[in-house]
Amino acid sequence: MPLRVLTLNLWHDMGPWPVRAARIRAWLDRLDPDVVGFQEALRAPGFDQIAALLEHRLPHRDYARAAILKRDGGEFEFGNAIASRWPIVGRAAAALPDRGDHETRAVLHCDVDAPFGPLALCCTHLHWRFHHGEVRCRQVAEVARQVVARRPKGGFPPVLVGDFNAEPDSDEIRYLTGGHVLEGKSVYFHDAWRVAGEGSDGVTWSNRNPYARLALEPNRRIDYVFAGYPLASGLGLVERCRVVCDDEEGGVWPSDHFGVYAELRCDPLPDAARTPTM
């Protein structure tokens, strides 16, 4: 069986949340992911959006606050969450660089005790405004530094998921995929969609979705599953990737973003399938 990974920006509890939550649960039951990274998840005293959403599914969970959302006279934590089929045995969370204004972001790392070995999973959500590319560059540099530092030595390639609010040809994403240098450094992660996408444009912010259309923004691919370079054995190779949570029922969509689902290889390739690299 492959490692099944899902990322989804929840749009916190905007719109018809109880019905949206049911739509998301239906997708979770259909996809049956092993690990999920959520963005824009809320928490407050007596309220845990992820626990309420997942119910019995994916019982091992962690959360990192990115900001405080104030409304209706109360305060909510707004951040990233990871949910896993298998135990989470280590974690770290950190604030990301910002512009010194009200917008703040965070990164959450979880070490998962998976059956094929330790899995380092990271979830993040970057600044959203179109002209904030400079801060997103600083954010991805810090995220990549932390992901590489937490990779299990010789183990399964690290997995990085989230809402990056940046298109594939941006400096931010080209840095993560080896096409751009930041601060004299470069890194490389497989973009799961680029490696094994289903053949469509991969858009995750779509004007087909009326929740997204309200923002008056163009269609974009801004949500990603990244994976470290696979081992020579094939462990960690991205074999499938598709856009999910991208439909409506009765006028209700799961979120304002579509999700991204990927499957990564968990067992060695047959010897005949391996070719040397130069």
C-alpha positions, -999 to 999 in steps of 0.1 A, spaced: 0 0 0 12 35 -7 14 64 17 -17 84 11 -13 121 18 -39 149 17 -37 187 21 -67 209 25 -73 245 35 -105 244 55 -115 281 51 -120 278 89 -157 279 97 -168 303 69 -199 297 49 -223 268 57 -197 251 79 -218 222 93 -227 211 58 -192 218 45 -178 196 72 -201 168 61 -188 172 26 -152 171 38 -159 139 58 -174 123 27 -141 130 9 -120 117 37 -140 85 37 -136 82 -1 -98 89 -1 -90 72 32 -57 92 37 -30 81 61 -20 116 69 -36 150 64 -23 186 67 -50 211 73 -47 249 71 -70 276 86 -81 253 114 -97 269 145 -94 263 182 -108 280 213 -117 270 248 -143 243 244 -139 242 206 -116 221 185 -125 223 148 -103 193 138 -116 170 165 -152 179 156 -145 175 119 -127 142 121 -147 124 148 -132 89 149 -110 93 118 -72 98 120 -70 97 158 -34 111 162 -34 148 158 -14 180 165 -19 217 160 2 249 157 -13 283 162 -4 308 135 -25 338 145 -54 349 166 -87 355 149 -110 379 167 -147 381 161 -180 382 178 -164 394 210 -142 363 213 -108 350 202 -100 319 182 -66 303 174 -61 301 137 -34 277 124 -22 244 109 -31 209 120 -18 174 112 -39 143 116 -24 108 112 -35 72 111 -4 63 131 11 77 163 28 111 164 60 106 184 76 140 180 67 175 171 79 210 166 62 243 157 77 276 148 65 311 137 76 321 102 91 354 91 64 381 86 61 417 76 57 431 111 19 437 105 -11 417 118 -6 387 94 15 359 110 21 323 99 35 291 113 49 258 104 41 225 121 63 194 120 53 159 132 73 128 134 50 99 126 57 63 136 46 48 102 48 10 95 75 16 68 96 37 92 98 72 106 79 98 86 87 135 89 56 154 79 54 192 77 23 215 72 24 252 66 4 282 52 22 312 38 12 349 34 -17 353 10 -15 387 -7 -2 388 -43 25 414 -36 39 395 -6 63 374 -26 92 387 -7 80 375 27 69 342 11 105 337 -1 118 342 34 91 318 47 99 290 23 136 293 30 129 289 67 104 260 62 129 242 39 157 246 64 136 231 92 123 202 70 158 192 59 170 194 95 143 170 107 146 144 80 152 109 94 187 99 84 185 75 55 147 71 60 116 80 42 119 113 23 102 142 42 68 153 31 58 190 31 22 201 25 2 232 26 -13 263 11 16 283 -3 -4 311 -19 21 310 -48 20 296 -83 45 271 -97 65 297 -116 69 320 -86 103 324 -69 89 308 -38 79 275 -55 108 274 -78 131 276 -48 114 245 -33 118 226 -66 154 235 -74 149 263 -99 158 294 -78 184 303 -53 176 322 -20 203 335 3 229 316 -17 212 283 -11 191 259 -31 169 229 -22 149 203 -41 116 187 -34 94 168 -58 62 187 -66 38 158 -65 15 173 -91 44 179 -115 56 143 -110 23 124 -112 -6 148 -118 -36 135 -135 -32 157 -166 -55 187 -159 -42 222 -149 -41 212 -112 -59 245 -102 -68 246 -65 -81 281 -64 -109 280 -90 -136 304 -100 -158 274 -106 -161 275 -68 -184 304 -58 -166 306 -24 -134 314 -42 -150 335 -69 -160 361 -43 -123 371 -40 -121 383 -76 -88 364 -82 -76 344 -112 -75 306 -112 -43 294 -97 -24 263 -84 -14 273 -49 -18 241 -28 9 215 -28 22 182 -17 60 182 -18 83 152 -11 120 149 -7 139 131 -34 130 94 -33 156 69 -22 174 47 -48 151 19 -38 121 39 -49 109 46 -14 90 79 -14 85 80 -51 53 100 -60 32 76 -80 -2 94 -81 -15 129 -75 -49 146 -81 -70 175 -72 -98 166 -47 -126 182 -27 -134 199 -59 -172 193 -64 -205 206 -52 -236 190 -39 -267 211 -34 -247 242 -40 -222 234 -12 -185 229 -18 -161 214 8 -140 246 10 -129 277 -9 -98 258 -18 -96 224 -35 -74 198 -19 -44 179 -32 -41 141 -27 -9 121 -35 3 86 -31 39 78 -24 56 45 -27 63 26 5 81 -5 -8 112 -9 -30 109 -9 -68 116 -42 -86 153 -43 -96 145 -42 -132 127 -8 -128 158 9 -113 181 30 -135 213 47 -125 213 85 -124 241 108 -135 
